[in-house]
Amino acid sequence: METTSTMQDSMTRKKALVVVFSYHHNNTEKIARAIAGVLGAELQTPEEVHPEKLREYDLIGFGSGIYSATFGAPLLALADRLSFDAGKKAFLFSTYGAPGFIADKKFIEDNHRQMREKLNLKGYQVIGEFGCAGWNTNSFLKYFGGINKGRPDENDLKDAETFARTLTEKNNEGK
Ligand SMILES: Cc1cc2nc3c(=O)[nH]c(=O)nc-3n(C[C@H](O)[C@H](O)[C@H](O)COP(=O)(O)O)c2cc1C
């Protein structure tokens, strides 16, 4: 039987989807699962998404490892396939392999720019962005164990959950 609070949850909670591309060490998938857990969201890969079904969702997250300073090609291609949907709420998240002293808010937003611009062209409104470090053994880095080993860690997952809670509040604004 539903308690009053779970009934309220199901009334205020909007249907959410998290789409993730994560192949290097599944770093971004860990963040995706943390966010999806808070939002009660379904998780899909870009290949699993049917663009015509996205109208069912009130909030859609797009997450990727950062490869050559942008989102993975399958997500960028998905953004190109989306139908126009004015005001659709979306959020972006990523894991990057750069060391912490480089990776400030601007670095994260710069890596997200291409995806954000593609979504904006489709009428999507990006209401939040999140990024954290991920283990990176790309190229020569593999010869000495990589950088950001152990990331995302427990703190990163907690930060991702906190980020997801702010999304719920923003998504419910004005409803
Ligand atoms: C081919 C490739 C290119 C990468 N390019 C960048 C980059 O430009 N900037 C960066 O910060 N990290 C870069 N990385 C590191 C990844 O962003 C990082 O390891 C990320 O956590 C991988 O996410 P995933 O395990 O979800 O695929 C690159 C990794 C690979 C494999």
The ligand as an ORCA input file, in Angstrom:
! r2SCAN-3c Opt
* xyz 0 1
  C      39.707      8.528    -26.965
  C      39.628      9.314    -25.662
  C      39.722     10.698    -25.721
  C      39.668     11.440    -24.530
  N      39.696     12.812    -24.591
  C      39.610     13.543    -23.457
  C      39.594     14.970    -23.499
  O      39.663     15.604    -24.559
  N      39.510     15.640    -22.317
  C      39.411     15.005    -21.109
  O      39.340     15.662    -20.078
  N      39.402     13.636    -21.038
  C      39.500     12.906    -22.176
  N      39.454     11.531    -22.108
  C      39.259     10.877    -20.807
  C      37.794     10.518    -20.556
  O      36.978     11.654    -20.682
  C      37.581      9.957    -19.141
  O      38.413      8.868    -18.903
  C      36.114      9.591    -18.941
  O      35.883      9.373    -17.575
  C      35.726      8.360    -19.738
  O      34.377      8.081    -19.506
  P      33.740      6.609    -19.734
  O      34.505      5.627    -18.884
  O      32.335      6.815    -19.310
  O      33.874      6.332    -21.215
  C      39.531     10.778    -23.269
  C      39.464      9.369    -23.253
  C      39.505      8.634    -24.424
  C      39.400      7.144    -24.364
*
